[in-house]
């Protein structure tokens, strides 16, 4: 078996497993409905346990989140003395077709951070494919802001480079080598440069870099760690449609839940790490979509499993994929969720690479593979099991099944289990109100009511904007219909945050 065929089999496995389970459950609902009823009851019991597990870790992380926000990290950083002054921050801002106003707001937040901007290197990374648009503001922003920072570098990623796919990863890959040459020319140590790779709409908390520097300086081996902040999607939350808001809060809460189990966390979206680690692994991979999480696996394998993600209980704020047209917003949301679900491409990557690293203990390798595979499988199937397949055998069962005690009690059992699992939804609903920024002045008071009522859409959102795009991604990978990088369209009429 040649390498291509072997890797294609690995790509087929995740989608094949999802479809096998879903189709088997559907078929068995007609021919063996009692089997499916038993399975659904057991699965719902398991899910109630998972909800309790979710709430526990979510509340634990929420407490850490609130404590972190109340801490003056510049004061904490001052306790380290001169050690804290030895680091430079290099912030990569890849740009494609975003408006100048979005880029400007991001740079202004960096310039006004509590951490000295004179110790920051800004890398505004444009694309030759959109060079005219990029050139319309890049030099102007550089001239306006360069005096705030240690340096302000502009890069333009060439188009149509062999062995690349257009997207954020290839742009960052190119910009990384440009910065490497820049650092080499000045004799700056890679170990003293902390990299932050941000989406261009990322607004950092004022104490983000102070907190990051403190964590980095106190880490026993900071070149073997990435640092992951809490992702909030509240730059334009008040003007976004309800499904966008629900999925945005869901992403944040799932992140906080995972922070309670840091050994399961991988990098996502905007994150920070050592420039030394980037050089060691050859920077971000340039031919994949999900480079933000792949960079973690590159480092984890490179260092023999001796690499971790350190949770940063401090937020960065980004945009939802909002558009003035509701239809376009919904389409943008679906494409964004499918792109995130395209992280399923890490499963064949791990299946291929884990046997090549016997220095990593077998249990550790299997645990990492299980974490990824179980997460992607659950993403595709859980809401369908609970909301669709859980009801199907009750609708199609024959008279002989309907007369059983189990069948007659199943609706009551499922209703009770569903009620118990609602605790997670109520917890998320309450915490979501605490995360909301101050509304624009034009926002009517009844908007707060809508923020509560929107949660009734959770069942629809879980199916349409979570399970379906995840199944779409796994199916595309299964058939070799590889997903290119879709740039999320982000538009905001106003900006205000209470970070």
VOPAGU-2260 file (C-alpha; in pm, 1 decimal, decimal comma):
REM VOPAGU-2260
SITE   aa  ch    i         X         Y         Z
SITE  UNK   A    0       0,0       0,0       0,0
SITE  UNK   A    1     149,9     333,7    -104,4
SITE  UNK   A    2     157,5     636,1     123,3
SITE  UNK   A    3    -118,5     821,2     -62,5
SITE  UNK   A    4    -363,3     529,9     -31,2
SITE  UNK   A    5    -278,8     481,9     334,9
SITE  UNK   A    6    -335,6     849,3     415,8
SITE  UNK   A    7    -663,5     851,5     220,2
SITE  UNK   A    8    -786,0     560,7     432,4
SITE  UNK   A    9    -707,5     764,7     742,7
SITE  UNK   A   10    -905,7    1055,9     595,1
SITE  UNK   A   11   -1202,9     830,3     524,5
SITE  UNK   A   12   -1224,7     680,4     873,8
SITE  UNK   A   13   -1376,7     975,3    1070,9
SITE  UNK   A   14   -1660,5    1037,8     824,9
SITE  UNK   A   15   -1718,5     665,9     770,2
SITE  UNK   A   16   -1762,4     613,7    1144,3
SITE  UNK   A   17   -2010,4     901,0    1171,8
SITE  UNK   A   18   -2222,4     781,1     881,1
SITE  UNK   A   19   -2209,0     416,3     992,7
SITE  UNK   A   20   -2341,4     505,3    1337,5
SITE  UNK   A   21   -2609,5     746,6    1214,3
SITE  UNK   A   22   -2735,9     514,5     939,8
SITE  UNK   A   23   -2727,0     210,4    1168,2
SITE  UNK   A   24   -2930,2     393,5    1433,2
SITE  UNK   A   25   -3182,5     505,0    1170,3
SITE  UNK   A   26   -3223,5     158,2    1017,5
SITE  UNK   A   27   -3243,2     -12,1    1356,2
SITE  UNK   A   28   -3517,1     231,9    1459,2
SITE  UNK   A   29   -3738,9      55,4    1203,2
SITE  UNK   A   30   -3630,6    -305,9    1248,3
SITE  UNK   A   31   -3515,1    -314,8    1612,4
SITE  UNK   A   32   -3672,2      -9,2    1778,5
SITE  UNK   A   33   -3625,6    -148,1    2131,1
SITE  UNK   A   34   -3250,3    -169,1    2074,3
SITE  UNK   A   35   -3242,1     196,0    1977,6
SITE  UNK   A   36   -3465,3     293,9    2271,4
SITE  UNK   A   37   -3225,6     122,3    2512,3
SITE  UNK   A   38   -2932,7     293,4    2345,2
SITE  UNK   A   39   -3094,3     639,3    2354,4
SITE  UNK   A   40   -3185,9     608,0    2723,3
SITE  UNK   A   41   -2830,3     503,4    2808,2
SITE  UNK   A   42   -2690,0     779,0    2588,3
SITE  UNK   A   43   -2913,9    1042,6    2749,7
SITE  UNK   A   44   -2806,8     922,4    3094,5
SITE  UNK   A   45   -2446,2     958,2    2984,1
SITE  UNK   A   46   -2525,6    1303,7    2848,6
SITE  UNK   A   47   -2680,2    1415,9    3178,3
SITE  UNK   A   48   -2355,0    1310,0    3343,8
SITE  UNK   A   49   -2161,8    1508,6    3082,8
SITE  UNK   A   50   -2380,0    1814,5    3146,3
SITE  UNK   A   51   -2300,6    1798,3    3517,7
SITE  UNK   A   52   -1933,8    1757,1    3429,5
SITE  UNK   A   53   -1961,2    2055,7    3194,2
SITE  UNK   A   54   -2123,2    2279,9    3457,8
SITE  UNK   A   55   -1862,8    2187,5    3719,2
SITE  UNK   A   56   -1564,8    2277,5    3502,7
SITE  UNK   A   57   -1739,0    2577,7    3349,4
SITE  UNK   A   58   -1803,5    2730,8    3691,5
SITE  UNK   A   59   -1448,0    2651,4    3801,3
SITE  UNK   A   60   -1310,7    2832,3    3495,0
SITE  UNK   A   61   -1559,8    3115,7    3534,9
SITE  UNK   A   62   -1425,9    3182,6    3884,4
SITE  UNK   A   63   -1068,4    3189,0    3751,3
SITE  UNK   A   64   -1182,4    3414,9    3467,3
SITE  UNK   A   65   -1335,9    3671,1    3703,7
SITE  UNK   A   66   -1035,0    3662,9    3937,9
SITE  UNK   A   67    -799,3    3719,7    3645,6
SITE  UNK   A   68    -996,9    4021,6    3528,1
SITE  UNK   A   69    -979,2    4174,8    3876,0
SITE  UNK   A   70    -600,0    4144,4    3891,8
SITE  UNK   A   71    -369,3    4431,6    3799,9
SITE  UNK   A   72    -120,8    4239,9    3590,2
SITE  UNK   A   73     119,2    4529,8    3545,0
SITE  UNK   A   74     161,9    4536,0    3922,5
SITE  UNK   A   75     217,0    4159,0    3920,9
SITE  UNK   A   76     467,1    4196,7    3638,5
SITE  UNK   A   77     659,8    4459,0    3836,0
SITE  UNK   A   78     735,9    4196,2    4101,2
SITE  UNK   A   79     956,3    4013,2    3848,1
SITE  UNK   A   80    1196,0    4305,0    3821,4
SITE  UNK   A   81    1427,6    4324,6    3519,4
SITE  UNK   A   82    1337,0    3973,7    3406,6
SITE  UNK   A   83    1010,9    4100,5    3259,6
SITE  UNK   A   84    1195,4    4360,2    3050,3
SITE  UNK   A   85    1387,3    4100,8    2852,2
SITE  UNK   A   86    1090,8    4002,1    2631,7
SITE  UNK   A   87     955,1    4143,5    2307,4
SITE  UNK   A   88     606,8    4070,8    2177,4
SITE  UNK   A   89     558,0    4004,2    1806,9
SITE  UNK   A   90     194,7    4036,2    1698,5
SITE  UNK   A   91      96,6    3887,5    1360,2
SITE  UNK   A   92    -214,6    4042,7    1203,8
SITE  UNK   A   93    -303,5    3862,9     878,6
SITE  UNK   A   94    -529,2    4073,3     655,3
SITE  UNK   A   95    -735,3    3974,3     354,1
SITE  UNK   A   96   -1036,4    4188,6     263,1
SITE  UNK   A   97   -1125,0    4342,9     599,4
SITE  UNK   A   98   -1223,0    4707,5     621,0
SITE  UNK   A   99    -962,5    4959,2     733,2
SITE  UNK   A  100   -1180,3    5045,2    1034,2
SITE  UNK   A  101   -1155,5    4685,8    1162,7
SITE  UNK   A  102    -776,4    4682,9    1123,6
SITE  UNK   A  103    -740,5    5026,2    1283,4
SITE  UNK   A  104    -946,4    4928,0    1589,1
SITE  UNK   A  105    -726,6    4622,8    1643,6
SITE  UNK   A  106    -404,4    4825,0    1622,8
SITE  UNK   A  107    -541,7    5097,7    1850,0
SITE  UNK   A  108    -616,6    4837,0    2116,8
SITE  UNK   A  109    -256,8    4713,8    2094,0
SITE  UNK   A  110    -116,0    5066,6    2113,2
SITE  UNK   A  111    -322,8    5153,9    2421,8
SITE  UNK   A  112    -256,3    4830,3    2609,5
SITE  UNK   A  113    -129,7    4863,6    2966,3
SITE  UNK   A  114     186,3    4681,4    2856,1
SITE  UNK   A  115     444,6    4916,0    2694,6
SITE  UNK   A  116     377,7    4923,9    2321,1
SITE  UNK   A  117     746,3    5007,7    2265,9
SITE  UNK   A  118     816,6    4640,4    2335,7
SITE  UNK   A  119     580,3    4519,7    2063,6
SITE  UNK   A  120     656,5    4434,2    1701,3
SITE  UNK   A  121     349,2    4462,6    1480,7
SITE  UNK   A  122     340,3    4251,5    1163,6
SITE  UNK   A  123      62,5    4357,9     928,7
SITE  UNK   A  124      50,7    4065,7     685,6
SITE  UNK   A  125    -134,3    4130,2     361,0
SITE  UNK   A  126    -207,7    3918,1      56,3
SITE  UNK   A  127     -96,2    3981,2    -299,9
SITE  UNK   A  128    -437,1    3846,3    -407,1
SITE  UNK   A  129    -588,3    4153,8    -243,1
SITE  UNK   A  130    -289,6    4385,0    -272,5
SITE  UNK   A  131    -476,7    4686,2    -406,4
SITE  UNK   A  132    -714,8    4677,3    -110,9
SITE  UNK   A  133    -427,3    4618,4     134,2
SITE  UNK   A  134    -216,4    4898,3     -12,3
SITE  UNK   A  135    -504,7    5141,7      26,3
SITE  UNK   A  136    -444,3    5162,2     402,1
SITE  UNK   A  137    -136,7    4959,4     508,5
SITE  UNK   A  138     126,9    5231,7     462,0
SITE  UNK   A  139    -101,1    5492,6     613,7
SITE  UNK   A  140    -154,1    5283,4     926,1
SITE  UNK   A  141     217,6    5211,1     946,4
SITE  UNK   A  142     303,5    5580,3     933,2
SITE  UNK   A  143      33,9    5667,9    1185,4
SITE  UNK   A  144     117,1    5401,0    1444,8
SITE  UNK   A  145     481,5    5297,1    1400,7
SITE  UNK   A  146     607,2    5545,0    1661,1
SITE  UNK   A  147     401,5    5365,1    1926,9
SITE  UNK   A  148     575,6    5031,9    1874,5
SITE  UNK   A  149     922,5    4876,6    1872,8
SITE  UNK   A  150     868,1    4818,4    1500,7
SITE  UNK   A  151     583,8    4805,2    1250,3
SITE  UNK   A  152     650,0    4555,4     970,4
SITE  UNK   A  153     442,1    4512,6     655,1
SITE  UNK   A  154     453,8    4186,1     459,8
SITE  UNK   A  155     273,1    4081,3     142,0
SITE  UNK   A  156     225,3    3708,6      90,8
SITE  UNK   A  157     278,8    3616,9    -278,5
SITE  UNK   A  158      -7,2    3447,0    -458,5
SITE  UNK   A  159      -1,0    3111,0    -639,2
SITE  UNK   A  160     293,3    2967,6    -445,0
SITE  UNK   A  161     334,7    2589,6    -509,5
SITE  UNK   A  162     236,7    2349,5    -228,1
SITE  UNK   A  163      22,8    2612,5     -55,0
SITE  UNK   A  164    -346,0    2679,5     -20,3
SITE  UNK   A  165    -456,1    3043,4       1,1
SITE  UNK   A  166    -542,9    3134,3     356,7
SITE  UNK   A  167    -430,6    3245,9     696,6
SITE  UNK   A  168    -182,3    2961,2     746,4
SITE  UNK   A  169      18,0    3026,9     430,2
SITE  UNK   A  170      14,3    3401,8     500,1
SITE  UNK   A  171     148,0    3346,4     852,7
SITE  UNK   A  172     404,5    3098,2     722,9
SITE  UNK   A  173     546,0    3355,5     483,5
SITE  UNK   A  174     535,3    3639,9     737,0
SITE  UNK   A  175     708,4    3419,9     994,8
SITE  UNK   A  176    1014,7    3377,2     775,4
SITE  UNK   A  177    1022,5    3750,6     703,9
SITE  UNK   A  178    1028,1    3824,1    1076,9
SITE  UNK   A  179    1292,2    3556,0    1134,6
SITE  UNK   A  180    1523,1    3732,2     889,9
SITE  UNK   A  181    1444,3    4065,6    1056,8
SITE  UNK   A  182    1531,6    3927,9    1401,9
SITE  UNK   A  183    1848,6    3759,6    1271,9
SITE  UNK   A  184    1969,9    4089,1    1123,0
SITE  UNK   A  185    1940,1    4250,2    1467,4
SITE  UNK   A  186    2072,0    3961,5    1671,8
SITE  UNK   A  187    1751,9    3925,7    1875,0
SITE  UNK   A  188    1713,1    3589,0    2049,1
SITE  UNK   A  189    1411,2    3386,0    1942,2
SITE  UNK   A  190    1361,0    3273,9    2302,7
SITE  UNK   A  191    1295,4    3630,8    2409,7
SITE  UNK   A  192    1026,2    3690,9    2148,4
SITE  UNK   A  193     667,2    3600,0    2237,8
SITE  UNK   A  194     446,6    3562,1    1930,9
SITE  UNK   A  195      74,8    3632,8    1922,4
SITE  UNK   A  196    -109,7    3522,8    1607,6
SITE  UNK   A  197    -437,4    3712,9    1601,9
SITE  UNK   A  198    -736,8    3722,4    1371,4
SITE  UNK   A  199    -749,5    4076,2    1237,4
SITE  UNK   A  200   -1068,6    4159,7    1430,8
SITE  UNK   A  201    -910,2    4065,0    1766,5
SITE  UNK   A  202    -938,5    4331,1    2035,9
SITE  UNK   A  203    -708,0    4245,0    2324,7
SITE  UNK   A  204    -792,6    4304,1    2688,0
SITE  UNK   A  205    -585,1    4598,2    2820,7
SITE  UNK   A  206    -389,4    4361,0    3046,9
SITE  UNK   A  207    -349,3    4083,0    2789,5
SITE  UNK   A  208      23,0    4129,3    2726,6
SITE  UNK   A  209     104,2    4198,1    3091,4
SITE  UNK   A  210     -71,0    3873,1    3186,9
SITE  UNK   A  211      94,3    3684,3    2900,7
SITE  UNK   A  212     439,6    3813,4    2993,3
SITE  UNK   A  213     386,1    3716,5    3356,8
SITE  UNK   A  214     281,4    3362,5    3262,0
SITE  UNK   A  215     565,8    3326,8    3012,9
SITE  UNK   A  216     830,6    3454,6    3255,0
SITE  UNK   A  217     711,0    3220,5    3532,2
SITE  UNK   A  218     673,4    2911,0    3316,3
SITE  UNK   A  219     947,8    2652,4    3382,5
SITE  UNK   A  220     994,7    2595,0    3007,8
SITE  UNK   A  221     811,8    2869,3    2815,6
SITE  UNK   A  222     938,7    2762,4    2472,6
SITE  UNK   A  223     744,6    2439,2    2525,1
SITE  UNK   A  224     405,8    2603,0    2574,2
SITE  UNK   A  225     134,6    2790,8    2391,6
SITE  UNK   A  226     -87,1    3038,6    2575,1
SITE  UNK   A  227    -456,9    3039,6    2493,5
SITE  UNK   A  228    -688,3    3329,1    2590,1
SITE  UNK   A  229   -1066,2    3312,0    2621,0
SITE  UNK   A  230   -1229,7    3390,3    2286,8
SITE  UNK   A  231   -1527,8    3624,9    2311,2
SITE  UNK   A  232   -1729,1    3716,4    2002,8
SITE  UNK   A  233   -1883,8    4033,0    2136,3
SITE  UNK   A  234   -1741,0    4318,2    1925,1
SITE  UNK   A  235   -2065,8    4328,1    1729,5
SITE  UNK   A  236   -2282,9    4097,6    1939,0
SITE  UNK   A  237   -2570,0    4345,9    1978,6
SITE  UNK   A  238   -2620,7    4380,7    1604,8
SITE  UNK   A  239   -2586,7    4008,9    1528,0
SITE  UNK   A  240   -2870,1    3765,7    1461,9
SITE  UNK   A  241   -2975,7    3525,0    1738,5
SITE  UNK   A  242   -2819,0    3208,5    1584,9
SITE  UNK   A  243   -2484,3    3389,8    1558,7
SITE  UNK   A  244   -2502,4    3496,1    1921,2
SITE  UNK   A  245   -2592,0    3147,1    2043,2
SITE  UNK   A  246   -2302,3    2984,6    1858,8
SITE  UNK   A  247   -2065,5    3260,6    1972,0
SITE  UNK   A  248   -2152,3    3206,3    2339,4
SITE  UNK   A  249   -2137,2    2830,6    2287,9
SITE  UNK   A  250   -1779,3    2857,6    2159,4
SITE  UNK   A  251   -1676,1    3068,3    2458,9
SITE  UNK   A  252   -1836,8    2836,8    2714,1
SITE  UNK   A  253   -1690,7    2525,1    2555,3
SITE  UNK   A  254   -1350,0    2692,1    2576,0
SITE  UNK   A  255   -1395,0    2773,0    2943,6
SITE  UNK   A  256   -1509,2    2415,9    3006,6
SITE  UNK   A  257   -1196,5    2278,4    2837,4
SITE  UNK   A  258    -976,9    2512,9    3041,9
SITE  UNK   A  259   -1079,8    2307,4    3343,8
SITE  UNK   A  260    -898,0    2016,1    3177,3
SITE  UNK   A  261    -586,9    2186,8    3033,0
SITE  UNK   A  262    -438,4    1855,7    2917,9
SITE  UNK   A  263    -717,8    1844,5    2657,2
SITE  UNK   A  264    -678,0    2202,7    2532,4
SITE  UNK   A  265    -529,1    2278,1    2190,9
SITE  UNK   A  266    -470,4    2621,3    2044,3
SITE  UNK   A  267    -765,3    2788,2    1874,5
SITE  UNK   A  268    -800,8    3110,0    1677,4
SITE  UNK   A  269    -600,1    3389,3    1845,8
SITE  UNK   A  270    -319,3    3251,7    2065,4
SITE  UNK   A  271      40,7    3314,4    2174,6
SITE  UNK   A  272     364,8    3111,8    2186,1
SITE  UNK   A  273     743,5    3132,7    2170,5
SITE  UNK   A  274     910,3    3237,3    1845,8
SITE  UNK   A  275    1171,2    2969,8    1919,5
SITE  UNK   A  276     905,3    2698,4    1894,1
SITE  UNK   A  277     783,8    2840,1    1563,8
SITE  UNK   A  278    1134,1    2830,3    1418,8
SITE  UNK   A  279    1187,8    2475,4    1543,6
SITE  UNK   A  280     877,6    2343,4    1362,7
SITE  UNK   A  281     913,8    2554,4    1048,1
SITE  UNK   A  282     628,8    2794,4    1133,1
SITE  UNK   A  283     261,2    2740,2    1062,5
SITE  UNK   A  284     172,2    2473,1     810,0
SITE  UNK   A  285      94,5    2638,9     478,2
SITE  UNK   A  286    -128,2    2379,9     309,4
SITE  UNK   A  287    -409,8    2330,4     561,9
SITE  UNK   A  288    -713,7    2523,9     679,5
SITE  UNK   A  289    -694,8    2478,9    1058,5
SITE  UNK   A  290    -341,8    2610,9    1113,7
SITE  UNK   A  291    -436,1    2758,7    1451,8
SITE  UNK   A  292    -472,7    2415,6    1612,8
SITE  UNK   A  293    -228,0    2230,7    1384,9
SITE  UNK   A  294      59,8    2442,0    1517,3
SITE  UNK   A  295       1,3    2282,3    1858,0
SITE  UNK   A  296      28,0    1930,5    1715,6
SITE  UNK   A  297     338,7    2027,6    1518,8
SITE  UNK   A  298     505,2    2138,3    1843,3
SITE  UNK   A  299     368,1    1848,1    2048,1
SITE  UNK   A  300     518,3    1595,7    1807,1
SITE  UNK   A  301     841,9    1790,0    1758,2
SITE  UNK   A  302     912,0    1794,7    2131,8
SITE  UNK   A  303     812,2    1433,9    2196,4
SITE  UNK   A  304     485,3    1518,0    2370,1
SITE  UNK   A  305     657,5    1771,0    2596,4
SITE  UNK   A  306     441,5    2062,3    2490,9
SITE  UNK   A  307     132,4    2207,6    2653,4
SITE  UNK   A  308    -130,7    2476,6    2627,2
SITE  UNK   A  309    -149,2    2713,7    2923,2
SITE  UNK   A  310    -501,4    2856,8    2968,8
SITE  UNK   A  311    -510,8    3235,4    2990,7
SITE  UNK   A  312    -821,1    3334,9    3182,4
SITE  UNK   A  313    -825,5    3668,4    3008,0
SITE  UNK   A  314   -1034,5    3752,9    2702,0
SITE  UNK   A  315    -974,2    3865,8    2350,8
SITE  UNK   A  316   -1279,7    3999,9    2173,8
SITE  UNK   A  317   -1365,5    3925,2    1812,3
SITE  UNK   A  318   -1653,6    3968,4    1568,7
SITE  UNK   A  319   -1937,1    3734,4    1488,5
SITE  UNK   A  320   -1976,7    3663,9    1116,9
SITE  UNK   A  321   -2247,9    3926,5    1091,6
SITE  UNK   A  322   -2382,1    4077,9     769,4
SITE  UNK   A  323   -2665,8    4328,8     716,7
SITE  UNK   A  324   -2844,9    4052,2     528,5
SITE  UNK   A  325   -2980,8    3782,7     760,6
SITE  UNK   A  326   -2949,1    3524,2     485,0
SITE  UNK   A  327   -2580,7    3605,3     433,2
SITE  UNK   A  328   -2521,1    3600,9     808,9
SITE  UNK   A  329   -2667,7    3250,5     830,4
SITE  UNK   A  330   -2458,3    3133,9     534,3
SITE  UNK   A  331   -2146,4    3290,8     686,2
SITE  UNK   A  332   -2217,0    3117,9    1017,1
SITE  UNK   A  333   -2256,7    2780,1     849,7
SITE  UNK   A  334   -1930,8    2824,0     657,8
SITE  UNK   A  335   -1745,8    2935,7     970,1
SITE  UNK   A  336   -1867,8    2634,6    1168,9
SITE  UNK   A  337   -1775,8    2402,3     881,8
SITE  UNK   A  338   -1427,6    2556,3     867,9
SITE  UNK   A  339   -1384,1    2505,8    1241,0
SITE  UNK   A  340   -1512,1    2147,9    1207,4
SITE  UNK   A  341   -1252,8    2097,2     934,6
SITE  UNK   A  342   -1019,5    2038,9    1227,3
SITE  UNK   A  343   -1119,7    1677,9    1160,3
SITE  UNK   A  344    -816,4    1685,0     927,7
SITE  UNK   A  345    -603,4    1650,0    1244,1
SITE  UNK   A  346    -724,8    1289,9    1288,5
SITE  UNK   A  347    -550,4    1147,6     977,1
SITE  UNK   A  348    -252,0    1369,2    1058,1
SITE  UNK   A  349    -225,2    1207,4    1401,5
SITE  UNK   A  350    -292,5     856,2    1271,0
SITE  UNK   A  351      -4,2     905,4    1029,6
SITE  UNK   A  352     241,8    1073,1    1265,6
SITE  UNK   A  353     185,5     909,9    1605,9
SITE  UNK   A  354     351,1     577,2    1506,8
SITE  UNK   A  355     656,5     778,2    1399,2
SITE  UNK   A  356     711,7     904,2    1754,8
SITE  UNK   A  357     779,0     605,2    1981,7
SITE  UNK   A  358     953,0     842,0    2225,2
SITE  UNK   A  359     604,8     957,7    2329,5
SITE  UNK   A  360     446,3     703,1    2567,9
SITE  UNK   A  361     180,2     493,1    2394,9
SITE  UNK   A  362     -88,1     590,3    2646,5
SITE  UNK   A  363     -18,3     957,9    2587,3
SITE  UNK   A  364     -40,4     914,5    2210,6
SITE  UNK   A  365    -367,3     720,6    2231,2
SITE  UNK   A  366    -515,3     973,1    2472,8
SITE  UNK   A  367    -435,5    1259,5    2234,0
SITE  UNK   A  368    -588,4    1069,9    1939,5
SITE  UNK   A  369    -896,6     972,9    2142,2
SITE  UNK   A  370    -949,7    1330,7    2258,3
SITE  UNK   A  371    -952,3    1458,9    1901,8
SITE  UNK   A  372   -1156,9    1178,4    1750,4
SITE  UNK   A  373   -1417,8    1160,7    2026,7
SITE  UNK   A  374   -1459,3    1538,6    2014,8
SITE  UNK   A  375   -1515,5    1548,8    1640,0
SITE  UNK   A  376   -1746,5    1244,5    1649,6
SITE  UNK   A  377   -1956,5    1395,1    1929,8
SITE  UNK   A  378   -1973,0    1724,6    1740,8
SITE  UNK   A  379   -2137,4    1540,8    1451,2
SITE  UNK   A  380   -2369,5    1310,5    1639,6
SITE  UNK   A  381   -2468,7    1419,4    1991,4
SITE  UNK   A  382   -2744,1    1668,5    1909,5
SITE  UNK   A  383   -2885,0    1433,2    1643,1
SITE  UNK   A  384   -2897,9    1144,4    1890,2
SITE  UNK   A  385   -3076,1    1356,1    2149,7
SITE  UNK   A  386   -3310,4    1563,5    1935,5
SITE  UNK   A  387   -3385,6    1341,6    1633,7
SITE  UNK   A  388   -3294,3     975,2    1667,4
SITE  UNK   A  389   -3416,5     970,8    2025,9
SITE  UNK   A  390   -3770,1    1024,4    1898,1
SITE  UNK   A  391   -3759,7     821,9    1576,1
SITE  UNK   A  392   -3816,1     470,2    1721,8
SITE  UNK   A  393   -4110,6     605,7    1921,9
SITE  UNK   A  394   -4273,1     718,5    1597,9
SITE  UNK   A  395   -4214,0     408,9    1382,6
SITE  UNK   A  396   -4239,8     122,0    1635,0
SITE  UNK   A  397   -4498,6    -146,9    1571,7
SITE  UNK   A  398   -4788,5    -243,2    1798,3
SITE  UNK   A  399   -4594,6    -525,3    1965,9
SITE  UNK   A  400   -4327,8    -278,2    2077,7
SITE  UNK   A  401   -4576,9      -9,9    2176,0
SITE  UNK   A  402   -4742,3    -247,1    2420,9
SITE  UNK   A  403   -4422,5    -294,0    2624,3
SITE  UNK   A  404   -4371,1    -119,0    2956,8
SITE  UNK   A  405   -4039,8      22,9    2838,2
SITE  UNK   A  406   -4197,5     187,9    2535,0
SITE  UNK   A  407   -4479,1     342,5    2736,7
SITE  UNK   A  408   -4237,0     483,0    2994,9
SITE  UNK   A  409   -3970,2     598,3    2751,9
SITE  UNK   A  410   -4129,8     939,2    2674,1
SITE  UNK   A  411   -4139,8    1017,7    3047,5
SITE  UNK   A  412   -3781,2     899,0    3097,8
SITE  UNK   A  413   -3655,9    1105,7    2804,5
SITE  UNK   A  414   -3853,3    1407,5    2922,8
SITE  UNK   A  415   -3695,3    1383,8    3267,9
SITE  UNK   A  416   -3346,5    1339,5    3122,6
SITE  UNK   A  417   -3399,8    1633,3    2889,4
SITE  UNK   A  418   -3513,9    1847,2    3180,9
SITE  UNK   A  419   -3203,1    1750,0    3380,1
SITE  UNK   A  420   -2977,6    1838,0    3087,5
SITE  UNK   A  421   -3142,4    2181,8    3067,2
SITE  UNK   A  422   -2933,4    2282,3    3368,9
SITE  UNK   A  423   -2638,6    2334,8    3136,2
SITE  UNK   A  424   -2848,1    2558,2    2913,9
SITE  UNK   A  425   -2972,1    2766,2    3208,7
SITE  UNK   A  426   -2616,8    2804,7    3337,5
SITE  UNK   A  427   -2497,4    2919,0    2995,1
SITE  UNK   A  428   -2788,4    3160,2    2961,9
SITE  UNK   A  429   -2710,6    3328,4    3294,2
SITE  UNK   A  430   -2338,1    3355,9    3227,3
SITE  UNK   A  431   -2399,5    3491,3    2877,6
SITE  UNK   A  432   -2563,8    3800,8    3027,3
SITE  UNK   A  433   -2249,1    3862,5    3233,3
SITE  UNK   A  434   -2036,8    3854,0    2918,1
SITE  UNK   A  435   -2240,4    4102,8    2719,2
SITE  UNK   A  436   -2073,0    4437,4    2649,3
SITE  UNK   A  437   -2257,0    4759,9    2712,4
SITE  UNK   A  438   -2515,0    4802,4    2436,8
SITE  UNK   A  439   -2496,0    5091,1    2189,3
SITE  UNK   A  440   -2708,5    5389,8    2288,6
SITE  UNK   A  441   -2956,8    5316,2    2012,1
SITE  UNK   A  442   -3026,7    4966,9    2145,9
SITE  UNK   A  443   -3377,0    4934,3    2289,5
SITE  UNK   A  444   -3437,4    4787,2    2632,3
SITE  UNK   A  445   -3631,0    4496,2    2492,0
SITE  UNK   A  446   -3306,0    4377,6    2331,6
SITE  UNK   A  447   -3214,4    4235,0    2672,4
SITE  UNK   A  448   -3532,6    4027,8    2659,8
SITE  UNK   A  449   -3433,3    3898,3    2316,1
SITE  UNK   A  450   -3095,4    3798,5    2459,8
SITE  UNK   A  451   -3282,0    3564,4    2693,4
SITE  UNK   A  452   -3548,4    3443,3    2452,0
SITE  UNK   A  453   -3287,2    3355,3    2188,4
SITE  UNK   A  454   -3192,4    3044,8    2387,0
SITE  UNK   A  455   -3513,0    2870,7    2277,6
SITE  UNK   A  456   -3339,0    2841,5    1939,7
SITE  UNK   A  457   -3063,5    2622,3    2084,0
SITE  UNK   A  458   -3208,4    2289,4    1954,5
SITE  UNK   A  459   -3233,6    2426,1    1599,4
SITE  UNK   A  460   -2889,6    2587,5    1620,5
SITE  UNK   A  461   -2727,6    2268,8    1749,6
SITE  UNK   A  462   -2859,5    2075,3    1451,7
SITE  UNK   A  463   -2825,6    2331,5    1172,6
SITE  UNK   A  464   -2512,2    2518,7    1277,1
SITE  UNK   A  465   -2319,1    2256,0    1470,1
SITE  UNK   A  466   -2396,9    1895,7    1376,1
SITE  UNK   A  467   -2474,1    1950,8    1006,5
SITE  UNK   A  468   -2162,5    2157,6     920,7
SITE  UNK   A  469   -1951,2    1910,5    1122,6
SITE  UNK   A  470   -2097,5    1618,1     924,6
SITE  UNK   A  471   -2041,7    1821,2     607,0
SITE  UNK   A  472   -1672,0    1864,9     695,5
SITE  UNK   A  473   -1618,3    1496,3     779,5
SITE  UNK   A  474   -1799,5    1388,3     463,5
SITE  UNK   A  475   -1593,6    1620,8     244,7
SITE  UNK   A  476   -1274,1    1481,4     394,8
SITE  UNK   A  477   -1404,2    1126,9     344,9
SITE  UNK   A  478   -1458,9    1185,2     -27,6
SITE  UNK   A  479   -1144,6    1393,3     -76,5
SITE  UNK   A  480   -1336,2    1714,6    -146,2
SITE  UNK   A  481   -1089,5    1926,7      45,1
SITE  UNK   A  482   -1209,5    2248,6     198,4
SITE  UNK   A  483   -1024,7    2564,5     103,0
SITE  UNK   A  484    -986,1    2851,2     346,6
SITE  UNK   A  485   -1310,8    3045,2     365,8
SITE  UNK   A  486   -1258,7    3399,2     491,4
SITE  UNK   A  487   -1530,4    3480,5     744,3
SITE  UNK   A  488   -1713,2    3796,7     643,6
SITE  UNK   A  489   -1722,0    4025,7     946,3
SITE  UNK   A  490   -1900,8    4357,0     938,7
SITE  UNK   A  491   -1987,7    4581,1    1227,8
SITE  UNK   A  492   -2187,7    4899,1    1237,6
SITE  UNK   A  493   -2043,3    5004,2    1572,4
SITE  UNK   A  494   -1787,8    4890,1    1822,2
SITE  UNK   A  495   -1795,8    4892,2    2197,4
SITE  UNK   A  496   -1661,6    4644,9    2448,4
SITE  UNK   A  497   -1653,6    4624,7    2825,8
SITE  UNK   A  498   -1340,7    4411,9    2838,6
